[in-house]
Each structure stands twice: as structure tokens, then as C-alpha cells.
Amino acid sequence: MRRKGWLVTTNICGRLYLTAEAIAEFTRRAEAGEFSKIHVTPTRAKGGVL
């Protein structure tokens, strides 16, 4: 999530931390449906198990 730019982290002594503001911003964006995708069910090959 961080590498996609969805979360903003703070580097302290080589460790990544999330701030309260970053969590609140992510929650707001998630509730707004910004990260939603249409679910696509994979098709099954005819004839049973592969």
C-alpha cells in the first residue's frame, strides 16, 4: 500500500511509521470508495478439475 502511494509513511531511524493523519486520510479515502474495484470471478474450464 505504501509503494502504491496509498499510505504516507515517516522514516525514523530506518523504520517506517504511519502518522495519525496518514491513517485518517487513508480511512477517509477508503470510505469514499477510492480504492474499490469491480470483482471479476474467474471462469472455470469445462470438464471439471484441471
PDBQT receptor file of N, H, CA, C and O in Angstrom, charges set to zero:
ATOM      1  N   MET A   1       0.812  -1.187   0.000  1.00  0.00    +0.000 N 
ATOM      2  CA  MET A   1       0.000   0.000   0.000  1.00  0.00    +0.000 C 
ATOM      3  C   MET A   1       0.863   1.260   0.000  1.00  0.00    +0.000 C 
ATOM      4  O   MET A   1       0.526   2.265  -0.628  1.00  0.00    +0.000 OA
ATOM      5  N   ARG A   2       1.959   1.184   0.704  1.00  0.00    +0.000 N 
ATOM      6  H   ARG A   2       2.232   0.368   1.214  1.00  0.00    +0.000 HD
ATOM      7  CA  ARG A   2       2.834   2.345   0.760  1.00  0.00    +0.000 C 
ATOM      8  C   ARG A   2       3.445   2.620  -0.606  1.00  0.00    +0.000 C 
ATOM      9  O   ARG A   2       3.524   3.774  -1.028  1.00  0.00    +0.000 OA
ATOM     10  N   ARG A   3       3.876   1.578  -1.296  1.00  0.00    +0.000 N 
ATOM     11  H   ARG A   3       3.811   0.641  -0.953  1.00  0.00    +0.000 HD
ATOM     12  CA  ARG A   3       4.535   1.758  -2.584  1.00  0.00    +0.000 C 
ATOM     13  C   ARG A   3       3.568   2.224  -3.665  1.00  0.00    +0.000 C 
ATOM     14  O   ARG A   3       3.986   2.837  -4.648  1.00  0.00    +0.000 OA
ATOM     15  N   LYS A   4       2.287   1.942  -3.493  1.00  0.00    +0.000 N 
ATOM     16  H   LYS A   4       1.948   1.444  -2.694  1.00  0.00    +0.000 HD
ATOM     17  CA  LYS A   4       1.282   2.412  -4.448  1.00  0.00    +0.000 C 
ATOM     18  C   LYS A   4       0.910   3.862  -4.181  1.00  0.00    +0.000 C 
ATOM     19  O   LYS A   4       0.202   4.481  -4.975  1.00  0.00    +0.000 OA
ATOM     20  N   GLY A   5       1.383   4.405  -3.068  1.00  0.00    +0.000 N 
ATOM     21  H   GLY A   5       1.958   3.902  -2.423  1.00  0.00    +0.000 HD
ATOM     22  CA  GLY A   5       1.090   5.790  -2.744  1.00  0.00    +0.000 C 
ATOM     23  C   GLY A   5      -0.183   5.970  -1.939  1.00  0.00    +0.000 C 
ATOM     24  O   GLY A   5      -0.651   7.095  -1.762  1.00  0.00    +0.000 OA
ATOM     25  N   TRP A   6      -0.748   4.876  -1.451  1.00  0.00    +0.000 N 
ATOM     26  H   TRP A   6      -0.368   3.962  -1.595  1.00  0.00    +0.000 HD
ATOM     27  CA  TRP A   6      -1.985   4.969  -0.684  1.00  0.00    +0.000 C 
ATOM     28  C   TRP A   6      -1.727   5.426   0.743  1.00  0.00    +0.000 C 
ATOM     29  O   TRP A   6      -2.587   6.056   1.358  1.00  0.00    +0.000 OA
ATOM     30  N   LEU A   7      -0.546   5.115   1.275  1.00  0.00    +0.000 N 
ATOM     31  H   LEU A   7       0.153   4.603   0.775  1.00  0.00    +0.000 HD
ATOM     32  CA  LEU A   7      -0.202   5.493   2.644  1.00  0.00    +0.000 C 
ATOM     33  C   LEU A   7       1.064   6.336   2.634  1.00  0.00    +0.000 C 
ATOM     34  O   LEU A   7       1.994   6.073   1.871  1.00  0.00    +0.000 OA
ATOM     35  N   VAL A   8       1.088   7.332   3.475  1.00  0.00    +0.000 N 
ATOM     36  H   VAL A   8       0.333   7.546   4.094  1.00  0.00    +0.000 HD
ATOM     37  CA  VAL A   8       2.269   8.183   3.630  1.00  0.00    +0.000 C 
ATOM     38  C   VAL A   8       2.966   7.750   4.912  1.00  0.00    +0.000 C 
ATOM     39  O   VAL A   8       2.356   7.725   5.981  1.00  0.00    +0.000 OA
ATOM     40  N   THR A   9       4.246   7.410   4.797  1.00  0.00    +0.000 N 
ATOM     41  H   THR A   9       4.741   7.431   3.929  1.00  0.00    +0.000 HD
ATOM     42  CA  THR A   9       4.990   6.952   5.961  1.00  0.00    +0.000 C 
ATOM     43  C   THR A   9       6.055   7.969   6.358  1.00  0.00    +0.000 C 
ATOM     44  O   THR A   9       6.444   8.837   5.577  1.00  0.00    +0.000 OA
ATOM     45  N   THR A  10       6.508   7.829   7.596  1.00  0.00    +0.000 N 
ATOM     46  H   THR A  10       6.192   7.123   8.230  1.00  0.00    +0.000 HD
ATOM     47  CA  THR A  10       7.590   8.648   8.122  1.00  0.00    +0.000 C 
ATOM     48  C   THR A  10       8.728   7.714   8.505  1.00  0.00    +0.000 C 
ATOM     49  O   THR A  10       8.520   6.726   9.209  1.00  0.00    +0.000 OA
ATOM     50  N   ASN A  11       9.912   8.026   8.046  1.00  0.00    +0.000 N 
ATOM     51  H   ASN A  11      10.081   8.829   7.474  1.00  0.00    +0.000 HD
ATOM     52  CA  ASN A  11      11.080   7.202   8.326  1.00  0.00    +0.000 C 
ATOM     53  C   ASN A  11      11.782   7.750   9.562  1.00  0.00    +0.000 C 
ATOM     54  O   ASN A  11      12.248   8.889   9.574  1.00  0.00    +0.000 OA
ATOM     55  N   ILE A  12      11.850   6.916  10.605  1.00  0.00    +0.000 N 
ATOM     56  H   ILE A  12      11.472   5.991  10.594  1.00  0.00    +0.000 HD
ATOM     57  CA  ILE A  12      12.550   7.285  11.835  1.00  0.00    +0.000 C 
ATOM     58  C   ILE A  12      13.574   6.182  12.108  1.00  0.00    +0.000 C 
ATOM     59  O   ILE A  12      13.214   5.042  12.398  1.00  0.00    +0.000 OA
ATOM     60  N   CYS A  13      14.834   6.537  12.012  1.00  0.00    +0.000 N 
ATOM     61  H   CYS A  13      15.126   7.464  11.776  1.00  0.00    +0.000 HD
ATOM     62  CA  CYS A  13      15.942   5.598  12.258  1.00  0.00    +0.000 C 
ATOM     63  C   CYS A  13      15.813   4.338  11.417  1.00  0.00    +0.000 C 
ATOM     64  O   CYS A  13      16.084   3.243  11.908  1.00  0.00    +0.000 OA
ATOM     65  N   GLY A  14      15.409   4.469  10.169  1.00  0.00    +0.000 N 
ATOM     66  H   GLY A  14      15.189   5.359   9.770  1.00  0.00    +0.000 HD
ATOM     67  CA  GLY A  14      15.339   3.331   9.270  1.00  0.00    +0.000 C 
ATOM     68  C   GLY A  14      14.070   2.506   9.367  1.00  0.00    +0.000 C 
ATOM     69  O   GLY A  14      13.931   1.509   8.658  1.00  0.00    +0.000 OA
ATOM     70  N   ARG A  15      13.149   2.893  10.220  1.00  0.00    +0.000 N 
ATOM     71  H   ARG A  15      13.261   3.703  10.795  1.00  0.00    +0.000 HD
ATOM     72  CA  ARG A  15      11.875   2.178  10.353  1.00  0.00    +0.000 C 
ATOM     73  C   ARG A  15      10.759   3.075   9.839  1.00  0.00    +0.000 C 
ATOM     74  O   ARG A  15      10.793   4.293  10.014  1.00  0.00    +0.000 OA
ATOM     75  N   LEU A  16       9.766   2.455   9.202  1.00  0.00    +0.000 N 
ATOM     76  H   LEU A  16       9.738   1.466   9.060  1.00  0.00    +0.000 HD
ATOM     77  CA  LEU A  16       8.654   3.215   8.648  1.00  0.00    +0.000 C 
ATOM     78  C   LEU A  16       7.498   3.238   9.634  1.00  0.00    +0.000 C 
ATOM     79  O   LEU A  16       7.112   2.206  10.182  1.00  0.00    +0.000 OA
ATOM     80  N   TYR A  17       6.954   4.422   9.852  1.00  0.00    +0.000 N 
ATOM     81  H   TYR A  17       7.268   5.261   9.406  1.00  0.00    +0.000 HD
ATOM     82  CA  TYR A  17       5.830   4.610  10.770  1.00  0.00    +0.000 C 
ATOM     83  C   TYR A  17       4.721   5.371  10.064  1.00  0.00    +0.000 C 
ATOM     84  O   TYR A  17       4.975   6.186   9.177  1.00  0.00    +0.000 OA
ATOM     85  N   LEU A  18       3.488   5.093  10.470  1.00  0.00    +0.000 N 
ATOM     86  H   LEU A  18       3.282   4.431  11.190  1.00  0.00    +0.000 HD
ATOM     87  CA  LEU A  18       2.327   5.832   9.976  1.00  0.00    +0.000 C 
ATOM     88  C   LEU A  18       1.940   6.875  11.011  1.00  0.00    +0.000 C 
ATOM     89  O   LEU A  18       1.923   6.593  12.209  1.00  0.00    +0.000 OA
ATOM     90  N   THR A  19       1.629   8.075  10.550  1.00  0.00    +0.000 N 
ATOM     91  H   THR A  19       1.643   8.304   9.576  1.00  0.00    +0.000 HD
ATOM     92  CA  THR A  19       1.155   9.103  11.462  1.00  0.00    +0.000 C 
ATOM     93  C   THR A  19      -0.359   8.966  11.588  1.00  0.00    +0.000 C 
ATOM     94  O   THR A  19      -1.002   8.327  10.755  1.00  0.00    +0.000 OA
ATOM     95  N   ALA A  20      -0.916   9.561  12.616  1.00  0.00    +0.000 N 
ATOM     96  H   ALA A  20      -0.394  10.080  13.292  1.00  0.00    +0.000 HD
ATOM     97  CA  ALA A  20      -2.363   9.543  12.807  1.00  0.00    +0.000 C 
ATOM     98  C   ALA A  20      -3.057  10.232  11.637  1.00  0.00    +0.000 C 
ATOM     99  O   ALA A  20      -4.143   9.821  11.227  1.00  0.00    +0.000 OA
ATOM    100  N   GLU A  21      -2.434  11.278  11.101  1.00  0.00    +0.000 N 
ATOM    101  H   GLU A  21      -1.552  11.612  11.434  1.00  0.00    +0.000 HD
ATOM    102  CA  GLU A  21      -3.012  11.992   9.954  1.00  0.00    +0.000 C 
ATOM    103  C   GLU A  21      -3.047  11.100   8.718  1.00  0.00    +0.000 C 
ATOM    104  O   GLU A  21      -4.015  11.135   7.958  1.00  0.00    +0.000 OA
ATOM    105  N   ALA A  22      -1.993  10.297   8.509  1.00  0.00    +0.000 N 
ATOM    106  H   ALA A  22      -1.207  10.269   9.127  1.00  0.00    +0.000 HD
ATOM    107  CA  ALA A  22      -1.944   9.400   7.354  1.00  0.00    +0.000 C 
ATOM    108  C   ALA A  22      -3.023   8.325   7.461  1.00  0.00    +0.000 C 
ATOM    109  O   ALA A  22      -3.653   7.982   6.461  1.00  0.00    +0.000 OA
ATOM    110  N   ILE A  23      -3.239   7.795   8.656  1.00  0.00    +0.000 N 
ATOM    111  H   ILE A  23      -2.727   8.074   9.469  1.00  0.00    +0.000 HD
ATOM    112  CA  ILE A  23      -4.278   6.785   8.863  1.00  0.00    +0.000 C 
ATOM    113  C   ILE A  23      -5.657   7.390   8.641  1.00  0.00    +0.000 C 
ATOM    114  O   ILE A  23      -6.516   6.766   8.017  1.00  0.00    +0.000 OA
ATOM    115  N   ALA A  24      -5.875   8.592   9.144  1.00  0.00    +0.000 N 
ATOM    116  H   ALA A  24      -5.178   9.099   9.651  1.00  0.00    +0.000 HD
ATOM    117  CA  ALA A  24      -7.167   9.254   8.961  1.00  0.00    +0.000 C 
ATOM    118  C   ALA A  24      -7.436   9.540   7.490  1.00  0.00    +0.000 C 
ATOM    119  O   ALA A  24      -8.562   9.367   7.024  1.00  0.00    +0.000 OA
ATOM    120  N   GLU A  25      -6.418   9.977   6.754  1.00  0.00    +0.000 N 
ATOM    121  H   GLU A  25      -5.503  10.117   7.132  1.00  0.00    +0.000 HD
ATOM    122  CA  GLU A  25      -6.571  10.258   5.326  1.00  0.00    +0.000 C 
ATOM    123  C   GLU A  25      -6.877   8.972   4.554  1.00  0.00    +0.000 C 
ATOM    124  O   GLU A  25      -7.743   8.971   3.679  1.00  0.00    +0.000 OA
ATOM    125  N   PHE A  26      -6.175   7.879   4.870  1.00  0.00    +0.000 N 
ATOM    126  H   PHE A  26      -5.472   7.881   5.581  1.00  0.00    +0.000 HD
ATOM    127  CA  PHE A  26      -6.438   6.606   4.210  1.00  0.00    +0.000 C 
ATOM    128  C   PHE A  26      -7.853   6.125   4.499  1.00  0.00    +0.000 C 
ATOM    129  O   PHE A  26      -8.544   5.658   3.593  1.00  0.00    +0.000 OA
ATOM    130  N   THR A  27      -8.290   6.232   5.741  1.00  0.00    +0.000 N 
ATOM    131  H   THR A  27      -7.729   6.611   6.477  1.00  0.00    +0.000 HD
ATOM    132  CA  THR A  27      -9.643   5.810   6.115  1.00  0.00    +0.000 C 
ATOM    133  C   THR A  27     -10.687   6.629   5.374  1.00  0.00    +0.000 C 
ATOM    134  O   THR A  27     -11.681   6.080   4.900  1.00  0.00    +0.000 OA
ATOM    135  N   ARG A  28     -10.474   7.933   5.267  1.00  0.00    +0.000 N 
ATOM    136  H   ARG A  28      -9.666   8.380   5.652  1.00  0.00    +0.000 HD
ATOM    137  CA  ARG A  28     -11.415   8.791   4.551  1.00  0.00    +0.000 C 
ATOM    138  C   ARG A  28     -11.501   8.388   3.083  1.00  0.00    +0.000 C 
ATOM    139  O   ARG A  28     -12.596   8.302   2.526  1.00  0.00    +0.000 OA
ATOM    140  N   ARG A  29     -10.354   8.142   2.454  1.00  0.00    +0.000 N 
ATOM    141  H   ARG A  29      -9.465   8.212   2.907  1.00  0.00    +0.000 HD
ATOM    142  CA  ARG A  29     -10.337   7.751   1.048  1.00  0.00    +0.000 C 
ATOM    143  C   ARG A  29     -10.965   6.375   0.837  1.00  0.00    +0.000 C 
ATOM    144  O   ARG A  29     -11.654   6.159  -0.160  1.00  0.00    +0.000 OA
ATOM    145  N   ALA A  30     -10.733   5.444   1.762  1.00  0.00    +0.000 N 
ATOM    146  H   ALA A  30     -10.173   5.619   2.572  1.00  0.00    +0.000 HD
ATOM    147  CA  ALA A  30     -11.315   4.103   1.649  1.00  0.00    +0.000 C 
ATOM    148  C   ALA A  30     -12.838   4.155   1.807  1.00  0.00    +0.000 C 
ATOM    149  O   ALA A  30     -13.559   3.472   1.079  1.00  0.00    +0.000 OA
ATOM    150  N   GLU A  31     -13.322   4.951   2.740  1.00  0.00    +0.000 N 
ATOM    151  H   GLU A  31     -12.736   5.506   3.331  1.00  0.00    +0.000 HD
ATOM    152  CA  GLU A  31     -14.764   5.076   2.935  1.00  0.00    +0.000 C 
ATOM    153  C   GLU A  31     -15.436   5.743   1.747  1.00  0.00    +0.000 C 
ATOM    154  O   GLU A  31     -16.611   5.495   1.475  1.00  0.00    +0.000 OA
ATOM    155  N   ALA A  32     -14.693   6.592   1.034  1.00  0.00    +0.000 N 
ATOM    156  H   ALA A  32     -13.738   6.793   1.255  1.00  0.00    +0.000 HD
ATOM    157  CA  ALA A  32     -15.242   7.255  -0.149  1.00  0.00    +0.000 C 
ATOM    158  C   ALA A  32     -15.254   6.318  -1.358  1.00  0.00    +0.000 C 
ATOM    159  O   ALA A  32     -15.814   6.657  -2.401  1.00  0.00    +0.000 OA
ATOM    160  N   GLY A  33     -14.634   5.140  -1.219  1.00  0.00    +0.000 N 
ATOM    161  H   GLY A  33     -14.179   4.865  -0.372  1.00  0.00    +0.000 HD
ATOM    162  CA  GLY A  33     -14.630   4.161  -2.294  1.00  0.00    +0.000 C 
ATOM    163  C   GLY A  33     -13.554   4.384  -3.330  1.00  0.00    +0.000 C 
ATOM    164  O   GLY A  33     -13.653   3.877  -4.448  1.00  0.00    +0.000 OA
ATOM    165  N   GLU A  34     -12.540   5.126  -2.979  1.00  0.00    +0.000 N 
ATOM    166  H   GLU A  34     -12.460   5.537  -2.072  1.00  0.00    +0.000 HD
ATOM    167  CA  GLU A  34     -11.484   5.459  -3.932  1.00  0.00    +0.000 C 
ATOM    168  C   GLU A  34     -10.672   4.234  -4.360  1.00  0.00    +0.000 C 
ATOM    169  O   GLU A  34     -10.120   4.224  -5.461  1.00  0.00    +0.000 OA
ATOM    170  N   PHE A  35     -10.589   3.210  -3.520  1.00  0.00    +0.000 N 
ATOM    171  H   PHE A  35     -11.038   3.219  -2.626  1.00  0.00    +0.000 HD
ATOM    172  CA  PHE A  35      -9.762   2.044  -3.825  1.00  0.00    +0.000 C 
ATOM    173  C   PHE A  35     -10.584   0.862  -4.325  1.00  0.00    +0.000 C 
ATOM    174  O   PHE A  35     -10.030  -0.213  -4.552  1.00  0.00    +0.000 OA
ATOM    175  N   SER A  36     -11.879   1.036  -4.499  1.00  0.00    +0.000 N 
ATOM    176  H   SER A  36     -12.329   1.910  -4.314  1.00  0.00    +0.000 HD
ATOM    177  CA  SER A  36     -12.738  -0.087  -4.885  1.00  0.00    +0.000 C 
ATOM    178  C   SER A  36     -12.518  -0.474  -6.342  1.00  0.00    +0.000 C 
ATOM    179  O   SER A  36     -12.189   0.357  -7.189  1.00  0.00    +0.000 OA
ATOM    180  N   LYS A  37     -12.709  -1.752  -6.600  1.00  0.00    +0.000 N 
ATOM    181  H   LYS A  37     -12.976  -2.427  -5.912  1.00  0.00    +0.000 HD
ATOM    182  CA  LYS A  37     -12.599  -2.299  -7.949  1.00  0.00    +0.000 C 
ATOM    183  C   LYS A  37     -13.794  -3.215  -8.185  1.00  0.00    +0.000 C 
ATOM    184  O   LYS A  37     -14.442  -3.663  -7.240  1.00  0.00    +0.000 OA
ATOM    185  N   ILE A  38     -14.074  -3.483  -9.437  1.00  0.00    +0.000 N 
ATOM    186  H   ILE A  38     -13.547  -3.118 -10.206  1.00  0.00    +0.000 HD
ATOM    187  CA  ILE A  38     -15.136  -4.417  -9.767  1.00  0.00    +0.000 C 
ATOM    188  C   ILE A  38     -14.566  -5.829  -9.654  1.00  0.00    +0.000 C 
ATOM    189  O   ILE A  38     -13.518  -6.140 -10.220  1.00  0.00    +0.000 OA
ATOM    190  N   HIS A  39     -15.270  -6.665  -8.919  1.00  0.00    +0.000 N 
ATOM    191  H   HIS A  39     -16.121  -6.412  -8.459  1.00  0.00    +0.000 HD
ATOM    192  CA  HIS A  39     -14.826  -8.032  -8.707  1.00  0.00    +0.000 C 
ATOM    193  C   HIS A  39     -15.147  -8.868  -9.941  1.00  0.00    +0.000 C 
ATOM    194  O   HIS A  39     -16.285  -8.891 -10.409  1.00  0.00    +0.000 OA
ATOM    195  N   VAL A  40     -14.140  -9.550 -10.460  1.00  0.00    +0.000 N 
ATOM    196  H   VAL A  40     -13.215  -9.531 -10.080  1.00  0.00    +0.000 HD
ATOM    197  CA  VAL A  40     -14.327 -10.417 -11.620  1.00  0.00    +0.000 C 
ATOM    198  C   VAL A  40     -14.046 -11.847 -11.187  1.00  0.00    +0.000 C 
ATOM    199  O   VAL A  40     -12.939 -12.169 -10.757  1.00  0.00    +0.000 OA
ATOM    200  N   THR A  41     -15.061 -12.703 -11.303  1.00  0.00    +0.000 N 
ATOM    201  H   THR A  41     -15.961 -12.441 -11.651  1.00  0.00    +0.000 HD
ATOM    202  CA  THR A  41     -14.898 -14.099 -10.950  1.00  0.00    +0.000 C 
ATOM    203  C   THR A  41     -14.233 -14.837 -12.103  1.00  0.00    +0.000 C 
ATOM    204  O   THR A  41     -14.700 -14.742 -13.238  1.00  0.00    +0.000 OA
ATOM    205  N   PRO A  42     -13.153 -15.570 -11.843  1.00  0.00    +0.000 N 
ATOM    206  CA  PRO A  42     -12.501 -16.286 -12.927  1.00  0.00    +0.000 C 
ATOM    207  C   PRO A  42     -13.399 -17.381 -13.481  1.00  0.00    +0.000 C 
ATOM    208  O   PRO A  42     -14.174 -17.990 -12.743  1.00  0.00    +0.000 OA
ATOM    209  N   THR A  43     -13.294 -17.627 -14.775  1.00  0.00    +0.000 N 
ATOM    210  H   THR A  43     -12.664 -17.132 -15.374  1.00  0.00    +0.000 HD
ATOM    211  CA  THR A  43     -14.115 -18.668 -15.378  1.00  0.00    +0.000 C 
ATOM    212  C   THR A  43     -13.465 -20.019 -15.153  1.00  0.00    +0.000 C 
ATOM    213  O   THR A  43     -12.242 -20.149 -15.100  1.00  0.00    +0.000 OA
ATOM    214  N   ARG A  44     -14.312 -21.009 -15.025  1.00  0.00    +0.000 N 
ATOM    215  H   ARG A  44     -15.305 -20.904 -15.068  1.00  0.00    +0.000 HD
ATOM    216  CA  ARG A  44     -13.832 -22.371 -14.791  1.00  0.00    +0.000 C 
ATOM    217  C   ARG A  44     -13.844 -23.122 -16.113  1.00  0.00    +0.000 C 
ATOM    218  O   ARG A  44     -14.795 -23.013 -16.886  1.00  0.00    +0.000 OA
ATOM    219  N   ALA A  45     -12.799 -23.874 -16.367  1.00  0.00    +0.000 N 
ATOM    220  H   ALA A  45     -12.026 -23.962 -15.739  1.00  0.00    +0.000 HD
ATOM    221  CA  ALA A  45     -12.725 -24.649 -17.587  1.00  0.00    +0.000 C 
ATOM    222  C   ALA A  45     -13.781 -25.749 -17.545  1.00  0.00    +0.000 C 
ATOM    223  O   ALA A  45     -13.997 -26.351 -16.493  1.00  0.00    +0.000 OA
ATOM    224  N   LYS A  46     -14.433 -26.019 -18.655  1.00  0.00    +0.000 N 
ATOM    225  H   LYS A  46     -14.257 -25.530 -19.510  1.00  0.00    +0.000 HD
ATOM    226  CA  LYS A  46     -15.451 -27.066 -18.699  1.00  0.00    +0.000 C 
ATOM    227  C   LYS A  46     -14.783 -28.422 -18.568  1.00  0.00    +0.000 C 
ATOM    228  O   LYS A  46     -13.656 -28.635 -19.014  1.00  0.00    +0.000 OA
ATOM    229  N   GLY A  47     -15.506 -29.321 -17.948  1.00  0.00    +0.000 N 
ATOM    230  H   GLY A  47     -16.422 -29.149 -17.586  1.00  0.00    +0.000 HD
ATOM    231  CA  GLY A  47     -14.988 -30.677 -17.802  1.00  0.00    +0.000 C 
ATOM    232  C   GLY A  47     -14.496 -30.979 -16.411  1.00  0.00    +0.000 C 
ATOM    233  O   GLY A  47     -13.933 -32.049 -16.178  1.00  0.00    +0.000 OA
ATOM    234  N   GLY A  48     -14.691 -30.066 -15.475  1.00  0.00    +0.000 N 
ATOM    235  H   GLY A  48     -15.148 -29.197 -15.663  1.00  0.00    +0.000 HD
ATOM    236  CA  GLY A  48     -14.332 -30.361 -14.080  1.00  0.00    +0.000 C 
ATOM    237  C   GLY A  48     -12.963 -29.844 -13.691  1.00  0.00    +0.000 C 
ATOM    238  O   GLY A  48     -12.547 -28.762 -14.104  1.00  0.00    +0.000 OA
ATOM    239  N   VAL A  49     -12.272 -30.632 -12.891  1.00  0.00    +0.000 N 
ATOM    240  H   VAL A  49     -12.610 -31.511 -12.555  1.00  0.00    +0.000 HD
ATOM    241  CA  VAL A  49     -10.996 -30.239 -12.304  1.00  0.00    +0.000 C 
ATOM    242  C   VAL A  49      -9.912 -30.248 -13.375  1.00  0.00    +0.000 C 
ATOM    243  O   VAL A  49      -9.888 -31.112 -14.251  1.00  0.00    +0.000 OA
ATOM    244  N   LEU A  50      -9.014 -29.268 -13.287  1.00  0.00    +0.000 N 
ATOM    245  H   LEU A  50      -9.033 -28.565 -12.575  1.00  0.00    +0.000 HD
ATOM    246  CA  LEU A  50      -7.920 -29.183 -14.255  1.00  0.00    +0.000 C 
ATOM    247  C   LEU A  50      -6.850 -30.192 -13.968  1.00  0.00    +0.000 C 
ATOM    248  O   LEU A  50      -5.854 -30.258 -14.688  1.00  0.00    +0.000 OA
TER     249      LEU A  50
